[in-house]
Each structure stands twice: as structure tokens, then as C-alpha cells.
């Protein structure tokens, strides 16, 4: 079975802290994605990556950066967390048919 | 840009049939996906349409009309476990390989 694993299910951070959200897939997929999901706004694309060391901005990249040093790992970084970044963060990996497999999500609260 | 519209909420009773509509506007359409998301869980893939017509998969079917920018997801013989959010997502070549999601339709099935 295809698997996407997100390192933390729940995090609580303070304003200004640096936050790392890790995502690992075991399917040798080239394409990986970070979305955030908020009530009434749905899933919004933050960043995606076509391959190792490649990254592309999504619809809402401000305040975020990403790292893809290895094919299986795609990290989302909040350099200085703010309260408006409190959200559910979903990582996904895409197969050749275009289907996304999502991780279980990381619920981040910024105080 | 892209725009995807679907109803916010729908209700239905067990055993009934429900149709969830999705309309979209994109400049480079390259496929439409439906995902199911139970509360507190990650979205899971339901169906994919790239050509016009109906795709059937057990109790679930999905229809696409590219000329009308329209899709629907049809759920038959509804069960309580079908209570979930249903997400319509479009792949647009102008947006790379990423999926752009609608805000989702929350379906409540009652007995």
C-alpha cells in the first residue's frame, strides 16, 4: 500500500518560532505537494516539487518555504510562525496517473 | 486563473441517491478528480475523468462534460458511512502538475 507519512499529527508553537513539517513517501514518486486546509476555504496549494531540489510556488506561498533534498522527503518550513498560519497541513505525493495520496495531516496551532 | 464551484452542504437519507455537482473554469483543463474526506481524516481518491462521459465504480459514478465545464459525483444506495466531505479537483496544465481543489461539499446522511 502507498504511504505518505507526516512526522507530527499535532503541534503547538508560539508566534515567531521556526516550524518544520516533515513528509515522507515510500512510492518513489517525483511529485510532492503541500496544501493547507481551512474551514470554508478548502484545500489551498502552498508549494510543490517536481523532483529533488526542484520547487514551485503554489497559490499561497507567502510565509512558507520548502526543502526537497531527497526524493522521498518534502519539508515545509515556517520561518517565523504567525497566528494566521494556524491550520491543518496536508502533504501529498502524486503517481504517474495523476492521483494524489495524502498523509494524515499535521494540525498546527500558533499561539 | 481557475475557479471551482460546488455546493457547501447537502443532506440525504439512507438508501437514497445523491448527485454532487461541480463546475469549473480553467484555461488548460487536463482532468477532474473527486476525493472523499471523512472528518479528521485525509482525503482519499474516488474517481478520475479526463474524457466526456460517465465513469462507474460500484455505488459511485462520476460524469464529465468538458464543453460545459461541469462534473457530478453520483452516490447510490447511500449509507451512513458516506457522510463526509466530497472534494472536486481539477488539473490545469497552466498550474503544472498540481491539483486545484474546490471548497468541498459536506454530505450528511441520516437514517
Interface residues (C-beta under 8 A of the other chain):
Chain A: X31 X33 X35 X40 X41 X42 X43 X44 X45 X48 X50 X56 X58 X59 X90 X94 X97 X98 X99 X100 X101 X102 X103 X104 X105
Chain B: X31 X33 X35 X41 X42 X43 X44 X45 X48 X87 X89 X91 X95 X96 X97 X98 X99 X100 X101 X102 X103 X104
